[in-house]
Amino acid sequence: MSSMLTRGMEVKARAPGKIILSGEHAVVYGSAAVAAAIDLYTYVSLTFPPPSHSSETLSLQLRDVGLEFSWPTKRIRETLSQTIDSPASSPTSCSSETMKLITTLVEEHSIPESKIEIAAGVVAFLWLYTSIQGDKPARVVVSSELPLASGLGSSAAYCVSLSGALLASSDSVNLDFSSEDWLSLGEKEQKLANEWAFEGEKIIHGKPSGIDNTVSTMGNLIKLESGALTSIKSNMPLKMLITDTRVSRNTKALITSVAERRDRHPDTMTSVFTAVDYISNELASTIQLSSSNDLAVVEKEEKVEELMEMNQGLLQCMGVSHASIETVISTTHKYKLSSKLTGAGGGGCVLTLLPALLSASVVDAVTAELQQCGFRCFIAGIGGKGLEIRFGGRL
């Protein structure tokens, strides 16, 4: 298959963002958490030039931030000859020495100060590309429906879609390249893409939990409990209004503040984390129950709403809410809708459940009011497909 792709064929990959439905922060202290894929994607297009083409460069275009990078393949080989001459047969971590070498390649491009956080993503790209494809010339284009740095797993979706595209154009993945549909990977290949994506996430975040890349690769919903990830199949259509408050937050500082509050009030905070654990488990059970009719769906939605409200109350107890989050909650409450923060808190995004029978006019009204506050709104289906690959055609 790789020989077919080297003749100018384009391979595309897409991977979804994620939300945390329940359990953020408490999961660090042993509580269960539930995360879900959302149908907002990051797309990667990978094209190798045809043999007749004289291009000997590797280029990366990040459409959403308006940045483009390119390196002569000769320059990559000179800098990373050791990595390229002994490509990793299975996912391995980027050594600090290799990280320094790749950083010098990235620093040859002047990234504007306002976009400097993109640098780690470019380092991750070069590590994944050279580890899987060596120093072949190629053009890689990335575009995304996910807002950056807002708790929706944009960096994981980036690493997963990159890993998927790179593996699909190697001999590691067996797919029908004559198909023009989006194709899912087999279980073994999915695991391989997830492991590579996790290595990319480590470059970007240092010590990621692995939840984001796993949800993005596998899709559906995932429950994390005592370090083990379990896939959950949803038996109810869940739709969320996701409101990006546009307030950036410091995840590390928020995690530290929860730890300090726990040190000051150990028994009380342990009770809070235990309550979150019950909420996560009840939420997982509710979502998995089969619905016999519309009434059953409505009852389940009401249960999910109550669990979301309780979880939000406990997140307030942990001290990770924010004035912008409270504004979203009070605005949606006027329309009898339930909301909770997702992710670290302190800003970022807020989830609002949109019941199946809710009228479009109510959705329009609440969205308009939130946008007037300066927030950005998205509507997303929950628990959809994970990483998918497609050959040829358009994005």
Secondary structure, DSSP 8 states (H G I E B T S, - for coil): -HHHHTTT-EEEEEEEEEEEEE-TTGGGGT--EEEEEEEEEEEEEEE---TT----EEEEEEGGGTEEEEEEHHHHHHHHHHHHHS--SS-----HHHHHHHHHHHHTS---GGGGGGHHHHHHHHHHHHHHHTT--EEEEEEESS-TTSSS-HHHHHHHHHHHHHHHTSTT----TT--S-EE--HHHHHHHHHHHHHHHHHHHSS--SHHHHHHHHBSEEEEETTEEEEE---S-EEEEEEE------HHHHHHHHHHHHHHSHHHHHHHHHHHHHHHHHHHHHHHS---SHHHHHHHHHHHHHHHHHHHHHHHHHT---HHHHHHHHHHHTTT--EEEESS-SSSEEEEE--TT--HHHHHHHHHHHHHTT-EEEEEEES-B--EEEESS--
